[in-house]
């Protein structure tokens, strides 16, 4: 079997058309703008997320990939992520997105291969500890990476890039901004994404997942969860 192309896997998993793509959520930008964030400050918002909540998610995805490859208990990784994500609204949003990644996993990379398990048809088995529990987006992405062959550094890059481009895409729907300007924001965030990947790519222990918080992001998420007139769910 041909070794998977890392760049192509990375591009596919960062595609905004996926069930987990930028059309589904704003990475907290909608409530931030409602709270008074100036659209001109969105690049600083992207950078702040990459240093805090996105570092938690990237570290979680990298560790989840390692644990999945080792046949370990991913519930421990899920618990470590939840302990570093104090906002119930953010946890709920992440687990909704996680369902999208699990759907991709089961449809594109079933455990029994393309032809399914011994009994015929796709093998729907889930890793130990997560068979009947919702899975957060970073843990689900780690599972996908382990199954499809994406390496640790690229898993971290995918998390960082996806967050930056999600914020940029949401800005186009929420504020009068030139699309070229938002693309520039993502390009300018590339060094931060690379720095993030370098910091977390070697992680293997759930205890070592970063624990950087962003209280305003968490507060805005809680407020947004009860807002009735909104464009994005999160």
N, C-alpha and C positions, 0 to 999 in steps of 0.2 A: 504493500500500500504506500502511495506517495506521501511523504511527510507534509503536513499542512503548511501552507504559506502564512507566516506570522503577519505580514502586512495586510494580506487579504482578509484573514480572520478578524484582525483589529478593525479594518474598515467596515466589515459586515456587522460586527457587534456595535459599532458606533453609528450605524445607519439610523437616522431619525424616524424612519418609517416603521421600525420595529414596534411591537406592543409596549415596549418600555421607552420609546423615543420621546423627543422633545414635544411632540404634539400632546402628550398625556399630562404633563406637569411643567411648572415653571422654575423648579429648584428654589422655591421660596421667593421668587422675584415679585410675583403679584402682590402678596401681602406687604412686602418691603416698600413697593411703590405707593401702596395705599397708606402706609404709615409715614410717608413723606420723603422717601429716598428720591433724590434727584436723578433722572436718567443719565446725566453726565457722570454720576458716581458709580454706574454699573460696573466699570472695570475694577474699581476698588472692591466692590461687592464680590465679584468673581474671585479676586485674589484672596479676600478674607475667607471665603468658603474653601478654597483650595488648601489653605493653611490650617483649617479647623475641621469642620464636619466632613469634608471630602477626604481629608487624611484618615479619618476614622473609617470611612467606607472603603478606601483603597487598601488600607491595612487589613481590614476584615476580608476583603475579596482575595487578597494574596494568601492569607492564612487559611481561608476556606479551601482554596485550591490545593494547598499543601496537604491539609487534613484529608480531603477527599481522595487525593492520590495515594495517601498512606492507608486508606481504609479506616480512618479514625471516626470519632463521634462529632459530627458537625453541630449537634445541639450545643456543645460547649462553646463553639465559635459564635453561634447565634446569641447565646447568653452574654458573651463578652461584648458583642456589638450592642445589645440592648442596654447593658450597663453603662455604655458610653453614649447612649442616645436618650437623654432624660425626657424628651418631649414625646408624649403618647401620640400626638398627631403625626410627628415625623416617623415614629415606628410603624404606625398604621399605613401611612403612605408608602413607606419602603416595602412593606409586606405586600401591598397591592401590586407594586411594580415587580416584586419578586415572583409573583404568580406568572407574570409575563415571561420572565426568564425561564421558569420551570417549564412552561409550555414550549418554549423554544427547545429546551433540553430534551424533552420527551418526544418532540416531533422530529427534530433534526439529528440528534445524537442519542437514540434510545440505548439503554444499557446493554441490550442483547445485540446491538448492531442494527444495520438497516433492515434486516429480515426478522428482527425481534429475538426473543429468548427461545428456549427449547420448546415451549408450548406453542410457538407461532404467534406472530403479531408483535408489536412493540412491547418491550419489557418496561413496565411502569414503576418498577421498584425505586424507592427513594433511599438515600443513605441512612444508616443507623441513627436513631434519635430524632429523625425528621419525617418519619413516614406519615404522620397524621397532624403535623404542625405547620402553620404558615412559615414561610422562609423570607427573610429580608432580602432586598435587592443585592447587597454585596455578597451575602452567603450564596444566593442563587447564582450570581455571576461567577463566583469561585467554582461552583459545581460545573457550570458550563465550560469554564476554562479547562478544568481537569479533564472533562470528557472530550473536548474538541482539540486539545493540544496547544492552547494558548499559554505562553510562558508567563512567569510571575511579573516581570517588568512590564510586559504589554497589558496584563490585567490591570495593573496600577495606572498605566497610561490611559487605558480605556475609561476607567472611572473618572480620572481627572479631566480628560478631554470632553467626555459626555456631559459632565456638569457644566463646564464652561460654555459649550455650544448650546446646551439647554437654556441657560440664562440668556445667551445672546438671541436665540430664536424666540424666546418669550418676549423679549424687549420689543421685537418687531410688531407683536400683536398688542402690546400694552402702551407703547409710547411712539411718538413720531420721530423715528430714527432711520437714517439711511442704512440699507442692508450692508453696504460696503463698510460702514463704520462698525457695525457689529462683528463683521468678519475680521476686521482689524483687532477688535478686542480679543477675539479667540486666538489670533496669531500672537498677540502680545502676551497671552497667558501661557504659550508653549514652554518657556523656560521654567515657569512655576510647576507645570505638569511634569516636566522632566525631573525637576528637583524632587517632587513628590514621589515619582517612581523610584528614584535612586534611594530615597529614605526608607521605603517600605518593601521593596522587592525581595529582600532577604529574610523577611519575617516568617516564622514558622509556628510560633507559640501564641495562642490567644491572649495570654497575659501581656504580650508585647505590642498589641494593637494600640496605636496612638489614642490619646484620650483628650484631644483638644475640643473644647466646647465653644459654642457661639450663642450666648444667651438671647440676643436679639432675634436671631434666626429661629430659635426655639419658641420664643414668645410670639413672633409673627405667625409661625405655623399653627400655634394653638388658637390664635384669633381667627386665622383663615379657615380653620376647620368648622367654625360656626357661622361663617359669613354666607349669606344666602345668595347674593348676586356676585358671582365670580366667574371668570373665564376658565381657570384651571382648578383641578382638584387639590393641588398642593403647590 
